[in-house]
Amino acid sequence: MLKETQEGKKFTVVPLHDELDKGTLLEIIRQIGMEKEEFIKML
């Protein structure tokens, strides 16, 4: 997953599982500096 910010590009690895644990997904969202609500709007 990639997010571009004023500080530059932020990358994170998303596991290739059929289903992600809630905590894993929230950690991925946190790593890219995104709010949970911002992520949900993108869906």
Backbone as JSON, one array per atom type, in Angstrom:
{
  "sequence": "MLKETQEGKKFTVVPLHDELDKGTLLEIIRQIGMEKEEFIKML",
  "N": [[0.86, -1.16, 0.0], [0.53, 2.26, -0.7], [1.01, 5.6, 0.26], [1.01, 8.98, -0.44], [2.49, 11.75, 1.06], [3.09, 15.07, 2.4], [5.6, 14.82, 3.45], [6.69, 12.87, 1.91], [6.66, 9.64, 0.22], [4.93, 6.89, 1.67], [5.23, 3.54, 2.45], [3.8, 0.32, 3.03], [3.63, -3.14, 3.91], [1.2, -5.42, 2.92], [-0.21, -8.28, 4.17], [-0.68, -11.41, 2.41], [-3.23, -12.76, 2.93], [-6.39, -14.46, 3.02], [-8.12, -13.35, 4.81], [-7.78, -10.66, 7.03], [-6.68, -10.03, 10.34], [-8.36, -7.85, 12.57], [-6.75, -6.17, 14.18], [-4.32, -6.29, 12.77], [-4.99, -5.04, 10.35], [-5.64, -2.46, 11.32], [-3.13, -1.7, 12.26], [-1.65, -1.6, 9.88], [-2.96, 0.54, 8.64], [-2.29, 2.54, 10.49], [0.51, 2.62, 10.17], [0.85, 3.81, 7.69], [0.09, 6.33, 8.23], [-2.56, 7.09, 8.17], [-5.92, 7.87, 9.05], [-8.44, 5.79, 10.53], [-11.06, 6.33, 9.71], [-10.63, 7.76, 7.35], [-9.54, 5.75, 5.76], [-11.76, 4.01, 5.57], [-13.53, 5.59, 4.05], [-12.33, 5.37, 1.59], [-13.02, 2.87, 0.7]],
  "CA": [[0.0, 0.0, 0.0], [1.31, 3.48, -0.83], [0.33, 6.87, 0.52], [1.9, 10.11, -0.62], [2.26, 12.84, 2.01], [4.01, 16.19, 2.2], [6.92, 14.35, 3.83], [7.14, 11.89, 0.93], [5.86, 8.45, 0.05], [4.96, 5.92, 2.75], [4.88, 2.2, 1.99], [3.63, -0.73, 4.02], [3.37, -4.46, 3.34], [-0.09, -5.99, 3.27], [-0.11, -9.74, 4.07], [-1.51, -12.05, 1.39], [-4.16, -13.69, 3.56], [-7.78, -14.27, 2.6], [-8.77, -12.53, 5.81], [-6.84, -10.03, 7.95], [-7.13, -9.74, 11.69], [-8.7, -6.44, 12.76], [-5.57, -5.48, 14.69], [-3.34, -6.2, 11.69], [-5.45, -4.0, 9.44], [-5.49, -1.16, 11.98], [-1.7, -1.4, 12.31], [-1.27, -1.2, 8.52], [-3.51, 1.89, 8.46], [-1.49, 3.43, 11.33], [1.85, 2.72, 9.6], [0.87, 4.74, 6.56], [-0.29, 7.65, 8.7], [-3.94, 7.36, 7.77], [-6.95, 7.65, 10.07], [-9.35, 4.69, 10.19], [-12.21, 6.88, 8.98], [-10.15, 8.11, 6.01], [-9.43, 4.48, 5.06], [-13.12, 3.52, 5.31], [-14.08, 6.39, 2.96], [-11.73, 4.92, 0.34], [-13.56, 1.57, 0.3]],
  "C": [[0.9, 1.22, 0.0], [0.44, 4.67, -0.5], [1.36, 7.97, 0.33], [1.5, 11.22, 0.34], [3.2, 13.98, 1.68], [5.43, 15.79, 2.54], [7.5, 13.36, 2.83], [6.2, 10.71, 0.86], [6.03, 7.53, 1.25], [4.46, 4.59, 2.22], [4.66, 1.29, 3.18], [3.3, -2.03, 3.29], [2.02, -4.94, 3.83], [0.01, -7.5, 3.1], [-1.08, -10.31, 3.04], [-2.37, -13.14, 2.02], [-5.56, -13.43, 3.01], [-8.5, -13.31, 3.54], [-7.71, -11.98, 6.76], [-7.48, -9.86, 9.31], [-7.37, -8.24, 11.81], [-7.49, -5.63, 13.22], [-4.5, -5.29, 13.64], [-3.72, -5.09, 10.73], [-5.28, -2.62, 10.06], [-4.03, -0.75, 12.06], [-1.19, -0.96, 10.94], [-1.73, 0.23, 8.27], [-2.67, 2.89, 9.25], [-0.11, 3.67, 10.72], [1.91, 3.7, 8.44], [0.37, 6.13, 6.94], [-1.7, 8.06, 8.33], [-4.86, 7.11, 8.96], [-7.88, 6.54, 9.59], [-10.51, 5.19, 9.35], [-11.84, 7.24, 7.54], [-10.04, 6.84, 5.16], [-10.81, 3.95, 4.65], [-13.75, 4.29, 4.16], [-13.56, 5.94, 1.6], [-12.34, 3.62, -0.16], [-14.71, 1.69, -0.66]]
}
